[in-house]
Amino acid sequence: MSLALAGVVPPLYERNQEATIYIGNLDQKVTDDIVWELFIQCGPVVNVHIPKDKISGEHQGYGFVEFKSEEDADYAIKIMHMIKLYGKPIKVNKASQDKRTQEVGANLFIGNLDTEIDEKTLYETFSAFGHILSTKIMRNPETGVSKGYGFVSYDNFESSDGALTAMNGQFLGTKIIRVEYAFKKDAKGERHGSQAERLLAANRPLAQKALLGFVGYMPTELRIPLPPPPSIQIQPLQEGYKPFPQQLPVPPPPPPGMPK
């Protein structure tokens, strides 16, 4: 049994954050044991931790799963993201990711959705255009039935622009969907995708780009030029020099009395 299931949760600094995944949108019926049994299919699990309210004992709809290896964690994200658990699609991503550092405003509104389209289908369809931070379908809170629209958020505008161009006016399921940039929550009538947002996204700090996985990225102005190769001076060969093996040693003279 894991330490987490035994009630002992290792401190955060002792966990392998790169091998730990975040799971969200959990139904209240989901327990640590259920998460353990579900994710052990992806690889050896070290710990499962679902934070719970100290008074009510109910969890807060999210948790963490630590695997033995980063490869197993990556595999779990690919396989388990947006699968339904007790009727709710769960969100699975790296625990080390911070969505706030990745959010750039590349958020699309997807309208006129077929009610049979779920979050997993939406994710699989739009992930062809780039890395998706989140997908959400608005539903009736009482019945759980789709309201016919949702949202897709990317980590860059190149992906969202490509998705908008390719998918707007296309069939998804039985309906022709409408794709456009979503309205901002904090600004009435203003949509995402403005030039200001694009400029901010293009000039994000280097540290944030590193978190997004831009391994090896380095702005031109921060690159350190390599020193020029050292100059090698070749000395002229001495007159009469012959390289080996043409230059043979001279044999010693024969002893006295021996015929030459």
Secondary structure, 3 states (H helix, E strand, C coil): CCCCCCCCCCCHHHCCHHHEEEEECCCCCCCHHHHHHHHCCCCCEEEEECCECCCCCCECCEEEEEECCHHHHHHHHHHHCCCEECCEECEEEECCCCHHHHCCCCEEEEECCCCCCCHHHHHHHHHHHCCEEEEEEEECCCCCCEEEEEEEEECCHHHHHHHHHHHCCCEECCEECEEEECECCCCCCCECCCHHHHHHHHCCCHHHHHHCCCCCCCCHHHCCCCCCCCCCCCCCCCCCCCCCCCCCCCCCCCCCCCCC
